[in-house]
Amino acid sequence: MNAQILQECNSLALEGKMGFPETIQRMSATSVERYRADLVSMEKTHYSAEGETHVEPIALTGIPEIAGGLHQAGVKDALLAIQSGKIDYGEFLRRIMLAGVTDYGVWLRGRLAIYFGRTGEFYVEKFPGQP
């Protein structure tokens, strides 16, 4: 894995200068297989198939309190807003936190993300264009 590329992906996404498709493409090129964003500790851990890991802080400002329960409709609304370009990644994170997401995992080869709440509830979202 290339730590510099992962840091750039994280920074540019938070600045609203890089969208999810390009981020995933660049991460894949540096052998990232999956990643986990912990919205409690504000860290993103990247994993390679070879067993390497790399942790990046999530430098988000205006962090809201995470809601007590997972509100799937709020997660879906945030996903639709970011996919349509109405919000950037930072606002997406704020909205999913308000919807009760404590952490989420993204599987690049599996082409899906799973969003988790405080009590183990979860919501699965396939990448856009997946059946």
Helices and strands as residue ranges (DSSP letters): H 3-14, H 20-29, E 32-38, E 43-48, E 53-57, H 72-83, H 89-98, E 103-107, E 112-116, E 122-126
